[in-house]
């Protein structure tokens, strides 16, 4: 069955004006956030941006991608193939990347990374990275199960509050795995002026939240814009509380390996 690579072939020549942001685009941006773009994508949006095409050229010039697992044990190596192919297609290659942040703090027990994609026509997509290979990241995942708030969640809300936006901005937020949790939590806890600009929030097999979060007024206000996608044998995405409907996605893998977004089957958008 077709996957994200087939989607690039099908839709790669369509602009976002012709075909607006959809859940497949969201998954692509969220997987892109796993790539180490430190020193390539500016951290401060006010100090610059770089196109997907230019970022890919610099990344593959400066990084040795020959090891079997160049992104570690958790992130599929084919994520780099996805990045390389995004740089080929008109739909993605001229999008601008900025606001790359990657912070790991043992002292705070925090693993946090985010990336902003500037789309045409006053549109922004913020992608939050899921768990990486760090022990800190796994420890924070455990803390999600019993703490009302973890440091990366607060960082997600603060990141959204700092975005350079106008009243006409359409804001999309998403994440895969823990990044999906951060996307929803950050959106719910962002300032009201930011929440009003949100067009959609995507959680791709991300864990849920405490009951207090899903019962909050801010959560309920955003609930019709929150999109939860889970593979049909999901484990991660069914953790903790959900209060919204979710879509079931077919995967070409089994069990826990369905957590790999590159295994999800795609039809159209």
C-alpha positions, -999 to 999 in steps of 0.1 A, spaced: 0 0 0 10 36 -5 29 56 21 44 91 26 69 86 -2 41 79 -26 23 110 -13 53 130 -23 51 116 -59 13 122 -61 10 156 -45 46 170 -47 38 193 -76 7 209 -60 11 241 -41 -6 247 -8 -29 272 -25 -41 243 -47 -42 218 -19 -43 231 16 -25 216 46 -38 182 55 -30 154 80 -4 138 57 15 171 54 14 173 92 29 139 96 57 148 71 65 180 90 64 162 124 89 135 112 111 162 97 115 176 133 135 145 143 164 155 120 192 173 138 191 207 122 213 225 147 235 250 130 215 248 98 181 262 107 182 295 127 169 293 163 156 329 162 130 335 135 140 372 136 175 363 126 167 343 95 151 314 77 163 287 53 144 268 27 138 231 29 159 227 -3 189 247 11 187 230 45 188 196 29 217 206 7 237 218 38 227 188 59 237 161 34 269 180 27 280 182 63 266 150 78 279 114 73 247 95 66 264 62 58 258 44 92 229 20 93 212 39 120 222 76 115 194 89 136 198 65 165 177 35 176 143 52 178 140 72 147 137 54 114 167 59 91 143 65 62 134 98 78 165 112 61 152 99 28 120 117 34 140 149 41 160 145 9 129 139 -12 110 169 3 138 191 -11 129 178 -47 93 187 -49 77 221 -55 52 216 -27 79 215 0 113 226 -13 108 264 -10 90 263 24 111 282 50 124 266 82 131 286 113 129 285 151 148 252 155 153 245 192 168 214 207 173 214 245 181 184 267 186 191 304 193 164 330 189 189 358 153 198 347 146 163 334 136 177 300 140 168 263 125 193 240 128 201 204 107 221 180 107 235 144 86 261 126 77 258 90 66 289 72 40 282 45 27 306 19 0 331 28 5 338 65 5 301 75 28 286 101 33 249 110 50 242 144 63 206 147 73 192 181 97 163 182 89 131 200 112 111 222 148 107 211 175 83 223 184 103 254 178 88 289 163 122 299 137 119 272 126 84 283 125 96 319 103 125 310 80 101 291 76 81 324 68 113 342 40 120 318 21 91 333 18 106 368 26 144 367 2 171 359 29 190 339 64 181 327 90 207 316 88 200 279 50 207 280 56 241 295 83 247 269 58 239 241 33 265 253 61 291 257 74 283 222 40 290 208 36 322 227 68 335 212 59 330 176 60 360 153 24 362 141 -2 387 129 -40 386 134 -42 370 99 -19 341 107 -32 306 104 -14 284 129 -10 246 126 6 226 154 16 190 154 38 162 167 45 125 166 47 104 197 55 126 227 55 155 202 18 149 197 12 153 234 33 185 234 14 199 204 -20 195 221 -8 205 256 10 235 243 -20 246 222 -43 243 252 -20 262 275 -9 289 251 -21 324 255 -57 330 244 -46 353 215 -25 324 202 -53 298 206 -76 320 185 -52 317 155 -50 279 156 -64 263 124 -56 227 135 -37 207 161 -24 172 151 -13 144 174 2 114 155 1 85 180 8 108 209 -1 99 245 -31 116 262 -33 138 292 -45 140 328 -82 142 334 -78 178 345 -64 188 312 -91 172 291 -118 187 313 -104 223 311 -123 251 293 -93 258 270 -92 221 259 -129 221 251 -127 253 232 -100 237 209 -115 202 208 -130 206 173 -96 216 160 -77 187 176 -71 158 153 -58 125 168 -45 98 145 -36 64 158 -24 32 140 -48 3 143 -27 -15 169 -17 16 188 -1 14 223 15 48 228 -14 68 216 -39 51 240 -20 60 271 -37 84 296 -69 103 288 -85 114 255 -117 133 252 -119 137 214 -127 113 186 -96 98 169 -90 84 134 -76 49 129 -48 46 104 -38 14 87 -1 5 90 20 -20 70 37 -31 102 27 -50 133 24 -43 170 46 -16 185 64 -11 152 32 6 139 43 36 159 66 44 129 48 70 109 66 60 78 46 27 79 12 45 78 -8 39 47 -19 70 27 -47 77 2 -49 112 -12 -45 137 16 
